[in-house]
Amino acid sequence: MKKLKLKELESCLQQVDTFESPKLLLEQYATRPHIAGIDMVFLKTALQMAKTAVYSLHKTSTRQHIQKKAAEWEVKMEVLAELRFDLPASYKFHKKKSVDIEVDFIRFSAK
């Protein structure tokens, strides 16, 4: 599996032609204030609404949890790429200017 930088992925996605009736909708769930588990609620809702597939970014360290949820929801989960995401400091108490985190670019679809 090729590891891509987020900018490389963005570049690839920008090259995709647009459609008049898209089958893919990209959304970002709210991250502030942080609500534990909201990403799974958002993902489950997206899966219920999707006609073909849902694409999502998740921290690589949570992959086993995501796999467990995918199995529970009876959906296929495929890690398409492992990426590195530069997360800038959001609060004054953050000691580092930014943190580089590993994320998975995942495709969820019906089994």
SENUBA-216498 format. One record per atom (N, C-alpha, C): residue number from 1; chain; atom name; z, x, y negated. Coordinates in steps of 0.2 Angstrom, whole numbers, plus 5000, padded with zeros to 4 digits. Each point is the difference from the previous one (the first is absolute). Example, Ala and Ser with C-alpha at 12.3 -4.5 7.8 and 13.67 -1.06 7.14 Angstrom:
BEGIN
<site k="1" c="A" a="N" w="5039" u="5066" v="5028"/>
<site k="1" c="A" a="CA" w="5000" u="4996" v="4994"/>
<site k="1" c="A" a="C" w="5000" u="5004" v="4994"/>
<site k="2" c="A" a="N" w="4996" u="4998" v="4995"/>
<site k="2" c="A" a="CA" w="5001" u="5004" v="4994"/>
<site k="2" c="A" a="C" w="5003" u="4996" v="4995"/>
//
This chain:
BEGIN
<site k="1" c="A" a="N" w="5000" u="5004" v="5006"/>
<site k="1" c="A" a="CA" w="5000" u="4996" v="4994"/>
<site k="1" c="A" a="C" w="5000" u="5005" v="4994"/>
<site k="2" c="A" a="N" w="4996" u="4998" v="4995"/>
<site k="2" c="A" a="CA" w="4999" u="5004" v="4994"/>
<site k="2" c="A" a="C" w="5005" u="4998" v="4995"/>
<site k="3" c="A" a="N" w="5004" u="5005" v="4997"/>
<site k="3" c="A" a="CA" w="5005" u="4999" v="4995"/>
<site k="3" c="A" a="C" w="4996" u="5000" v="4993"/>
<site k="4" c="A" a="N" w="5001" u="4994" v="4997"/>
<site k="4" c="A" a="CA" w="4996" u="5000" v="4993"/>
<site k="4" c="A" a="C" w="5006" u="5000" v="4994"/>
<site k="5" c="A" a="N" w="4998" u="5002" v="4995"/>
<site k="5" c="A" a="CA" w="5004" u="4999" v="4994"/>
<site k="5" c="A" a="C" w="4998" u="4994" v="4997"/>
<site k="6" c="A" a="N" w="5005" u="4997" v="4997"/>
<site k="6" c="A" a="CA" w="4999" u="4993" v="4997"/>
<site k="6" c="A" a="C" w="4994" u="5000" v="4996"/>
<site k="7" c="A" a="N" w="4999" u="5005" v="4996"/>
<site k="7" c="A" a="CA" w="4994" u="5000" v="4995"/>
<site k="7" c="A" a="C" w="4993" u="5000" v="5004"/>
<site k="8" c="A" a="N" w="5000" u="5003" v="5006"/>
<site k="8" c="A" a="CA" w="4994" u="5000" v="5005"/>
<site k="8" c="A" a="C" w="4999" u="4993" v="5002"/>
<site k="9" c="A" a="N" w="5006" u="4996" v="5002"/>
<site k="9" c="A" a="CA" w="4999" u="4994" v="5003"/>
<site k="9" c="A" a="C" w="4998" u="4995" v="4994"/>
<site k="10" c="A" a="N" w="5002" u="5001" v="4994"/>
<site k="10" c="A" a="CA" w="4998" u="4996" v="4994"/>
<site k="10" c="A" a="C" w="4993" u="5001" v="4999"/>
<site k="11" c="A" a="N" w="4997" u="5006" v="5001"/>
<site k="11" c="A" a="CA" w="4993" u="5002" v="4999"/>
<site k="11" c="A" a="C" w="4996" u="4996" v="5005"/>
<site k="12" c="A" a="N" w="5002" u="5000" v="5006"/>
<site k="12" c="A" a="CA" w="4996" u="4997" v="5005"/>
<site k="12" c="A" a="C" w="5000" u="4992" v="4999"/>
<site k="13" c="A" a="N" w="5006" u="4997" v="4998"/>
<site k="13" c="A" a="CA" w="5000" u="4993" v="4999"/>
<site k="13" c="A" a="C" w="4996" u="4998" v="4994"/>
<site k="14" c="A" a="N" w="4999" u="5004" v="4995"/>
<site k="14" c="A" a="CA" w="4996" u="4999" v="4994"/>
<site k="14" c="A" a="C" w="4992" u="5000" v="5002"/>
<site k="15" c="A" a="N" w="4999" u="5003" v="5006"/>
<site k="15" c="A" a="CA" w="4993" u="5000" v="5002"/>
<site k="15" c="A" a="C" w="4997" u="4994" v="5004"/>
<site k="16" c="A" a="N" w="5005" u="4996" v="5001"/>
<site k="16" c="A" a="CA" w="4999" u="4994" v="5004"/>
<site k="16" c="A" a="C" w="4996" u="4995" v="4995"/>
<site k="17" c="A" a="N" w="4995" u="4997" v="5003"/>
<site k="17" c="A" a="CA" w="4996" u="4995" v="4996"/>
<site k="17" c="A" a="C" w="5005" u="4994" v="4999"/>
<site k="18" c="A" a="N" w="4999" u="4996" v="4994"/>
<site k="18" c="A" a="CA" w="5003" u="4994" v="4999"/>
<site k="18" c="A" a="C" w="4997" u="4994" v="5004"/>
<site k="19" c="A" a="N" w="5004" u="4995" v="5001"/>
<site k="19" c="A" a="CA" w="4997" u="4994" v="5003"/>
<site k="19" c="A" a="C" w="5001" u="4994" v="4996"/>
<site k="20" c="A" a="N" w="4996" u="4995" v="5000"/>
<site k="20" c="A" a="CA" w="5001" u="4994" v="4996"/>
<site k="20" c="A" a="C" w="5006" u="4996" v="5003"/>
<site k="21" c="A" a="N" w="5001" u="5000" v="5007"/>
<site k="21" c="A" a="CA" w="5005" u="4996" v="5003"/>
<site k="21" c="A" a="C" w="5004" u="5005" v="5005"/>
<site k="22" c="A" a="N" w="5004" u="5004" v="4997"/>
<site k="22" c="A" a="CA" w="5003" u="5006" v="5003"/>
<site k="22" c="A" a="C" w="5005" u="4997" v="5006"/>
<site k="23" c="A" a="N" w="5000" u="5004" v="5005"/>
<site k="23" c="A" a="CA" w="5004" u="4999" v="5006"/>
<site k="23" c="A" a="C" w="5006" u="5004" v="5000"/>
<site k="24" c="A" a="N" w="5001" u="5004" v="4995"/>
<site k="24" c="A" a="CA" w="5006" u="5005" v="4999"/>
<site k="24" c="A" a="C" w="5003" u="4999" v="4993"/>
<site k="25" c="A" a="N" w="5006" u="4999" v="5000"/>
<site k="25" c="A" a="CA" w="5004" u="4999" v="4994"/>
<site k="25" c="A" a="C" w="5005" u="5006" v="5000"/>
<site k="26" c="A" a="N" w="5000" u="5004" v="4994"/>
<site k="26" c="A" a="CA" w="5005" u="5005" v="5000"/>
<site k="26" c="A" a="C" w="5006" u="4997" v="4995"/>
<site k="27" c="A" a="N" w="5006" u="5001" v="5002"/>
<site k="27" c="A" a="CA" w="5005" u="4998" v="4996"/>
<site k="27" c="A" a="C" w="5006" u="5005" v="5000"/>
<site k="28" c="A" a="N" w="5004" u="5000" v="4995"/>
<site k="28" c="A" a="CA" w="5006" u="5005" v="5000"/>
<site k="28" c="A" a="C" w="5006" u="4995" v="4999"/>
<site k="29" c="A" a="N" w="5005" u="5001" v="5005"/>
<site k="29" c="A" a="CA" w="5006" u="4996" v="4999"/>
<site k="29" c="A" a="C" w="5004" u="5003" v="4995"/>
<site k="30" c="A" a="N" w="5004" u="4996" v="4996"/>
<site k="30" c="A" a="CA" w="5005" u="5003" v="4995"/>
<site k="30" c="A" a="C" w="5005" u="5005" v="5003"/>
<site k="31" c="A" a="N" w="5001" u="5005" v="4997"/>
<site k="31" c="A" a="CA" w="5004" u="5005" v="5002"/>
<site k="31" c="A" a="C" w="5007" u="5001" v="4996"/>
<site k="32" c="A" a="N" w="5000" u="4996" v="4994"/>
<site k="32" c="A" a="CA" w="5006" u="5001" v="4996"/>
<site k="32" c="A" a="C" w="5002" u="4993" v="4998"/>
<site k="33" c="A" a="N" w="5006" u="4998" v="5001"/>
<site k="33" c="A" a="CA" w="5006" u="5004" v="5003"/>
<site k="33" c="A" a="C" w="4998" u="5000" v="5008"/>
<site k="34" c="A" a="N" w="5003" u="5006" v="5003"/>
<site k="34" c="A" a="CA" w="4999" u="5000" v="5007"/>
<site k="34" c="A" a="C" w="5004" u="4995" v="5004"/>
<site k="35" c="A" a="N" w="4996" u="4997" v="5004"/>
<site k="35" c="A" a="CA" w="5003" u="4995" v="5004"/>
<site k="35" c="A" a="C" w="4999" u="5002" v="5008"/>
<site k="36" c="A" a="N" w="5005" u="5002" v="5003"/>
<site k="36" c="A" a="CA" w="4999" u="5002" v="5007"/>
<site k="36" c="A" a="C" w="4996" u="4995" v="5004"/>
<site k="37" c="A" a="N" w="4995" u="5003" v="5004"/>
<site k="37" c="A" a="CA" w="4996" u="4995" v="5004"/>
<site k="37" c="A" a="C" w="4995" u="4996" v="4997"/>
<site k="38" c="A" a="N" w="4999" u="5001" v="4994"/>
<site k="38" c="A" a="CA" w="4995" u="4995" v="4996"/>
<site k="38" c="A" a="C" w="4993" u="5002" v="5003"/>
<site k="39" c="A" a="N" w="4999" u="5007" v="5001"/>
<site k="39" c="A" a="CA" w="4993" u="5002" v="5003"/>
<site k="39" c="A" a="C" w="4998" u="4996" v="5006"/>
<site k="40" c="A" a="N" w="5005" u="4999" v="5005"/>
<site k="40" c="A" a="CA" w="4999" u="4997" v="5006"/>
<site k="40" c="A" a="C" w="4998" u="4992" v="4999"/>
<site k="41" c="A" a="N" w="5004" u="4997" v="4995"/>
<site k="41" c="A" a="CA" w="4998" u="4993" v="4998"/>
<site k="41" c="A" a="C" w="4993" u="5000" v="4997"/>
<site k="42" c="A" a="N" w="4999" u="5004" v="4996"/>
<site k="42" c="A" a="CA" w="4993" u="5000" v="4997"/>
<site k="42" c="A" a="C" w="4995" u="5001" v="5005"/>
<site k="43" c="A" a="N" w="5001" u="5005" v="5005"/>
<site k="43" c="A" a="CA" w="4995" u="5002" v="5005"/>
<site k="43" c="A" a="C" w="4999" u="4994" v="5004"/>
<site k="44" c="A" a="N" w="5005" u="4997" v="5003"/>
<site k="44" c="A" a="CA" w="5000" u="4994" v="5004"/>
<site k="44" c="A" a="C" w="4996" u="4994" v="4997"/>
<site k="45" c="A" a="N" w="5001" u="4999" v="4993"/>
<site k="45" c="A" a="CA" w="4997" u="4995" v="4996"/>
<site k="45" c="A" a="C" w="4992" u="5001" v="5000"/>
<site k="46" c="A" a="N" w="4999" u="5007" v="4999"/>
<site k="46" c="A" a="CA" w="4993" u="5002" v="4999"/>
<site k="46" c="A" a="C" w="4996" u="4999" v="5007"/>
<site k="47" c="A" a="N" w="5004" u="5001" v="5006"/>
<site k="47" c="A" a="CA" w="4997" u="4999" v="5006"/>
<site k="47" c="A" a="C" w="4998" u="4993" v="5002"/>
<site k="48" c="A" a="N" w="5005" u="4996" v="4997"/>
<site k="48" c="A" a="CA" w="4999" u="4992" v="5001"/>
<site k="48" c="A" a="C" w="4994" u="4998" v="4996"/>
<site k="49" c="A" a="N" w="4998" u="5003" v="4994"/>
<site k="49" c="A" a="CA" w="4995" u="4998" v="4996"/>
<site k="49" c="A" a="C" w="4993" u="5003" v="5002"/>
<site k="50" c="A" a="N" w="5000" u="5006" v="5003"/>
<site k="50" c="A" a="CA" w="4994" u="5004" v="5001"/>
<site k="50" c="A" a="C" w="4996" u="4996" v="5005"/>
<site k="51" c="A" a="N" w="4993" u="5001" v="4999"/>
<site k="51" c="A" a="CA" w="4996" u="4997" v="5005"/>
<site k="51" c="A" a="C" w="4997" u="5006" v="5005"/>
<site k="52" c="A" a="N" w="5000" u="5006" v="4998"/>
<site k="52" c="A" a="CA" w="4998" u="5005" v="5005"/>
<site k="52" c="A" a="C" w="5006" u="5006" v="5000"/>
<site k="53" c="A" a="N" w="5002" u="5003" v="4995"/>
<site k="53" c="A" a="CA" w="5004" u="5006" v="5000"/>
<site k="53" c="A" a="C" w="5004" u="5000" v="4994"/>
<site k="54" c="A" a="N" w="5006" u="5004" v="5000"/>
<site k="54" c="A" a="CA" w="5004" u="5002" v="4995"/>
<site k="54" c="A" a="C" w="5000" u="5008" v="5000"/>
<site k="55" c="A" a="N" w="4999" u="5003" v="4994"/>
<site k="55" c="A" a="CA" w="5001" u="5007" v="4999"/>
<site k="55" c="A" a="C" w="5006" u="5001" v="4996"/>
<site k="56" c="A" a="N" w="5004" u="5005" v="5002"/>
<site k="56" c="A" a="CA" w="5007" u="5001" v="4997"/>
<site k="56" c="A" a="C" w="5002" u="5007" v="5000"/>
<site k="57" c="A" a="N" w="5004" u="5003" v="4995"/>
<site k="57" c="A" a="CA" w="5003" u="5006" v="5000"/>
<site k="57" c="A" a="C" w="5007" u="5000" v="5001"/>
<site k="58" c="A" a="N" w="5002" u="5004" v="5005"/>
<site k="58" c="A" a="CA" w="5008" u="5000" v="5001"/>
<site k="58" c="A" a="C" w="5002" u="5007" v="5002"/>
<site k="59" c="A" a="N" w="5006" u="5002" v="4998"/>
<site k="59" c="A" a="CA" w="5003" u="5007" v="5001"/>
<site k="59" c="A" a="C" w="4999" u="5001" v="5008"/>
<site k="60" c="A" a="N" w="4997" u="5006" v="5001"/>
<site k="60" c="A" a="CA" w="5000" u="5002" v="5007"/>
<site k="60" c="A" a="C" w="5006" u="5000" v="5004"/>
<site k="61" c="A" a="N" w="5006" u="5002" v="4996"/>
<site k="61" c="A" a="CA" w="5006" u="4999" v="5004"/>
<site k="61" c="A" a="C" w="5002" u="4994" v="5002"/>
<site k="62" c="A" a="N" w="4997" u="4994" v="4998"/>
<site k="62" c="A" a="CA" w="5001" u="4993" v="5002"/>
<site k="62" c="A" a="C" w="4995" u="4998" v="5006"/>
<site k="63" c="A" a="N" w="4996" u="5004" v="5002"/>
<site k="63" c="A" a="CA" w="4995" u="4998" v="5005"/>
<site k="63" c="A" a="C" w="5002" u="4996" v="5006"/>
<site k="64" c="A" a="N" w="5006" u="5003" v="5003"/>
<site k="64" c="A" a="CA" w="5002" u="4997" v="5006"/>
<site k="64" c="A" a="C" w="5003" u="4992" v="4998"/>
<site k="65" c="A" a="N" w="5003" u="5000" v="4994"/>
<site k="65" c="A" a="CA" w="5002" u="4993" v="4998"/>
<site k="65" c="A" a="C" w="4994" u="4995" v="4999"/>
<site k="66" c="A" a="N" w="4995" u="5003" v="4997"/>
<site k="66" c="A" a="CA" w="4994" u="4996" v="4999"/>
<site k="66" c="A" a="C" w="4996" u="4998" v="5006"/>
<site k="67" c="A" a="N" w="5000" u="5005" v="5005"/>
<site k="67" c="A" a="CA" w="4997" u="4998" v="5007"/>
<site k="67" c="A" a="C" w="5004" u="4995" v="5003"/>
<site k="68" c="A" a="N" w="5007" u="5000" v="5000"/>
<site k="68" c="A" a="CA" w="5004" u="4995" v="5003"/>
<site k="68" c="A" a="C" w="4998" u="4993" v="4997"/>
<site k="69" c="A" a="N" w="5000" u="5000" v="4993"/>
<site k="69" c="A" a="CA" w="4998" u="4994" v="4997"/>
<site k="69" c="A" a="C" w="4993" u="4997" v="5002"/>
<site k="70" c="A" a="N" w="4995" u="5004" v="5000"/>
<site k="70" c="A" a="CA" w="4994" u="4999" v="5002"/>
<site k="70" c="A" a="C" w="5000" u="4997" v="5007"/>
<site k="71" c="A" a="N" w="5003" u="5003" v="5005"/>
<site k="71" c="A" a="CA" w="5001" u="4997" v="5006"/>
<site k="71" c="A" a="C" w="5003" u="4993" v="5000"/>
<site k="72" c="A" a="N" w="5006" u="5000" v="4996"/>
<site k="72" c="A" a="CA" w="5003" u="4993" v="5000"/>
<site k="72" c="A" a="C" w="4996" u="4995" v="4997"/>
<site k="73" c="A" a="N" w="4996" u="5001" v="4995"/>
<site k="73" c="A" a="CA" w="4995" u="4996" v="4997"/>
<site k="73" c="A" a="C" w="4993" u="4999" v="5004"/>
<site k="74" c="A" a="N" w="5000" u="5003" v="5006"/>
<site k="74" c="A" a="CA" w="4994" u="5000" v="5004"/>
<site k="74" c="A" a="C" w="4993" u="5002" v="4996"/>
<site k="75" c="A" a="N" w="5001" u="5005" v="4996"/>
<site k="75" c="A" a="CA" w="4994" u="5003" v="4997"/>
<site k="75" c="A" a="C" w="4998" u="5007" v="5002"/>
<site k="76" c="A" a="N" w="4994" u="5002" v="4999"/>
<site k="76" c="A" a="CA" w="4998" u="5007" v="5002"/>
<site k="76" c="A" a="C" w="5001" u="5004" v="4994"/>
<site k="77" c="A" a="N" w="5003" u="5006" v="5001"/>
<site k="77" c="A" a="CA" w="5001" u="5004" v="4994"/>
<site k="77" c="A" a="C" w="4997" u="5007" v="5002"/>
<site k="78" c="A" a="N" w="4996" u="5002" v="4995"/>
<site k="78" c="A" a="CA" w="4997" u="5007" v="5001"/>
<site k="78" c="A" a="C" w="5001" u="5004" v="4994"/>
<site k="79" c="A" a="N" w="5002" u="5006" v="5001"/>
<site k="79" c="A" a="CA" w="5001" u="5005" v="4994"/>
<site k="79" c="A" a="C" w="4993" u="5003" v="4999"/>
<site k="80" c="A" a="N" w="4997" u="4999" v="4994"/>
<site k="80" c="A" a="CA" w="4994" u="5002" v="4999"/>
<site k="80" c="A" a="C" w="5000" u="5007" v="4997"/>
<site k="81" c="A" a="N" w="5005" u="5002" v="4996"/>
<site k="81" c="A" a="CA" w="5001" u="5006" v="4997"/>
<site k="81" c="A" a="C" w="5007" u="5002" v="4998"/>
<site k="82" c="A" a="N" w="5002" u="5006" v="5000"/>
<site k="82" c="A" a="CA" w="5006" u="5002" v="4998"/>
<site k="82" c="A" a="C" w="4999" u="5003" v="4993"/>
<site k="83" c="A" a="N" w="5004" u="4998" v="4995"/>
<site k="83" c="A" a="CA" w="4999" u="5002" v="4993"/>
<site k="83" c="A" a="C" w="5006" u="5003" v="4997"/>
<site k="84" c="A" a="N" w="4999" u="5004" v="4995"/>
<site k="84" c="A" a="CA" w="5006" u="5002" v="4996"/>
<site k="84" c="A" a="C" w="4999" u="4997" v="4993"/>
<site k="85" c="A" a="N" w="5006" u="4997" v="4998"/>
<site k="85" c="A" a="CA" w="5000" u="4996" v="4994"/>
<site k="85" c="A" a="C" w="5005" u="5003" v="4995"/>
<site k="86" c="A" a="N" w="4998" u="5002" v="4994"/>
<site k="86" c="A" a="CA" w="5004" u="5003" v="4995"/>
<site k="86" c="A" a="C" w="5004" u="4995" v="4996"/>
<site k="87" c="A" a="N" w="5006" u="4999" v="5001"/>
<site k="87" c="A" a="CA" w="5004" u="4995" v="4997"/>
<site k="87" c="A" a="C" w="5004" u="5003" v="4994"/>
<site k="88" c="A" a="N" w="4998" u="4998" v="4994"/>
<site k="88" c="A" a="CA" w="5004" u="5002" v="4994"/>
<site k="88" c="A" a="C" w="5007" u="4997" v="5000"/>
<site k="89" c="A" a="N" w="5004" u="5004" v="4996"/>
<site k="89" c="A" a="CA" w="5007" u="4998" v="4999"/>
<site k="89" c="A" a="C" w="5000" u="4993" v="4996"/>
<site k="90" c="A" a="N" w="5004" u="4995" v="5002"/>
<site k="90" c="A" a="CA" w="5000" u="4994" v="4997"/>
<site k="90" c="A" a="C" w="5006" u="4999" v="4995"/>
<site k="91" c="A" a="N" w="5005" u="5003" v="5002"/>
<site k="91" c="A" a="CA" w="5007" u="4999" v="4996"/>
<site k="91" c="A" a="C" w="5002" u="5007" v="4998"/>
<site k="92" c="A" a="N" w="5005" u="4999" v="4995"/>
<site k="92" c="A" a="CA" w="5002" u="5006" v="4996"/>
<site k="92" c="A" a="C" w="5005" u="5004" v="5005"/>
<site k="93" c="A" a="N" w="5003" u="4997" v="5005"/>
<site k="93" c="A" a="CA" w="5004" u="5004" v="5005"/>
<site k="93" c="A" a="C" w="4996" u="5003" v="5005"/>
<site k="94" c="A" a="N" w="4994" u="4999" v="5001"/>
<site k="94" c="A" a="CA" w="4996" u="5004" v="5005"/>
<site k="94" c="A" a="C" w="5000" u="5007" v="4998"/>
<site k="95" c="A" a="N" w="5001" u="5005" v="5004"/>
<site k="95" c="A" a="CA" w="5001" u="5007" v="4999"/>
<site k="95" c="A" a="C" w="4993" u="5003" v="5000"/>
<site k="96" c="A" a="N" w="4995" u="4998" v="5004"/>
<site k="96" c="A" a="CA" w="4994" u="5003" v="5000"/>
<site k="96" c="A" a="C" w="4995" u="4996" v="4996"/>
<site k="97" c="A" a="N" w="4995" u="5004" v="4997"/>
<site k="97" c="A" a="CA" w="4995" u="4997" v="4996"/>
<site k="97" c="A" a="C" w="4995" u="4995" v="5004"/>
<site k="98" c="A" a="N" w="4999" u="5002" v="5006"/>
<site k="98" c="A" a="CA" w="4996" u="4996" v="5005"/>
<site k="98" c="A" a="C" w="5002" u="5002" v="5007"/>
<site k="99" c="A" a="N" w="4999" u="4996" v="5005"/>
<site k="99" c="A" a="CA" w="5001" u="5001" v="5007"/>
<site k="99" c="A" a="C" w="4993" u="4999" v="5004"/>
<site k="100" c="A" a="N" w="4998" u="5004" v="5004"/>
<site k="100" c="A" a="CA" w="4994" u="4999" v="5004"/>
<site k="100" c="A" a="C" w="5002" u="4997" v="5007"/>
<site k="101" c="A" a="N" w="4998" u="4994" v="5001"/>
<site k="101" c="A" a="CA" w="5002" u="4996" v="5006"/>
<site k="101" c="A" a="C" w="4994" u="4999" v="5005"/>
<site k="102" c="A" a="N" w="5001" u="5000" v="5006"/>
<site k="102" c="A" a="CA" w="4995" u="4999" v="5005"/>
<site k="102" c="A" a="C" w="5000" u="4992" v="5001"/>
<site k="103" c="A" a="N" w="4994" u="4998" v="5000"/>
<site k="103" c="A" a="CA" w="4999" u="4993" v="5001"/>
<site k="103" c="A" a="C" w="4994" u="4999" v="5005"/>
<site k="104" c="A" a="N" w="5000" u="4994" v="5004"/>
<site k="104" c="A" a="CA" w="4995" u="4998" v="5004"/>
<site k="104" c="A" a="C" w="4996" u="4995" v="4997"/>
<site k="105" c="A" a="N" w="4993" u="5000" v="5001"/>
<site k="105" c="A" a="CA" w="4996" u="4995" v="4998"/>
<site k="105" c="A" a="C" w="4998" u="4996" v="5006"/>
<site k="106" c="A" a="N" w="5002" u="4994" v="5001"/>
<site k="106" c="A" a="CA" w="5000" u="4996" v="5006"/>
<site k="106" c="A" a="C" w="4996" u="4994" v="4999"/>
<site k="107" c="A" a="N" w="4996" u="4998" v="5006"/>
<site k="107" c="A" a="CA" w="4996" u="4994" v="5000"/>
<site k="107" c="A" a="C" w="5004" u="4996" v="5005"/>
<site k="108" c="A" a="N" w="5001" u="4994" v="4998"/>
<site k="108" c="A" a="CA" w="5003" u="4995" v="5005"/>
<site k="108" c="A" a="C" w="4995" u="4994" v="5001"/>
<site k="109" c="A" a="N" w="4999" u="4998" v="5006"/>
<site k="109" c="A" a="CA" w="4995" u="4995" v="5002"/>
<site k="109" c="A" a="C" w="5002" u="4996" v="5006"/>
<site k="110" c="A" a="N" w="4997" u="4995" v="5002"/>
<site k="110" c="A" a="CA" w="5002" u="4996" v="5005"/>
<site k="110" c="A" a="C" w="4998" u="5004" v="5007"/>
<site k="111" c="A" a="N" w="5004" u="4998" v="5005"/>
<site k="111" c="A" a="CA" w="4999" u="5004" v="5006"/>
<site k="111" c="A" a="C" w="4995" u="4997" v="5004"/>
//
